[in-house]
Amino acid sequence: MLFRSDGFGRRPSEAWVIAGGPSPVRTHRQILHAGGSAIALVNLDDDAHIDVLSADSTGLFHYAGDGAGRLAAGTDFADEVATHLAVRSREDERTIAWSVGNELLLRSGDAEPTRQDAGSEIRGIVFDDDAGLLVLLAQSWIRYEPDSGVVGEALQT
């Protein structure tokens, strides 16, 4: 999977499915709704096929994979204007995190998302190896524990 984003907004953002092997070729191109700013690969519909979750200026969209390298048209996943996106899948549990301005939203499984105020604009999010979520702010970063709800100390960058 290759993600091509146009930061100037002149062209639509695209997700490309690339077949492997000695001469990789693009097998499918999916234009992302409203110019996706971030994508994550995850099996959202539990069908054993990789799907694409795209964050953009109108919300989060789910593009279902068919197992043959094609993606279906996007369907709404969340209505918030998302700028950053991270997914953690382990065993049979899935946690999706996205940011909306100063807010961090977390959704585990099919539950409603929980909201956490980060105190300032979120510049990036990523899950670490210890199942924590690192949230990059303008002048620092914080470590958040989605399982326990514990927010760690703010550390300077």
Summary of the structure (lengths in Angstrom):
residues: 157
radius of gyration: 16.1
end to end distance: 31.0
largest distance: 48.1
contacts: 461
relative contact order: 0.12
helix: 0%
strand: 54%
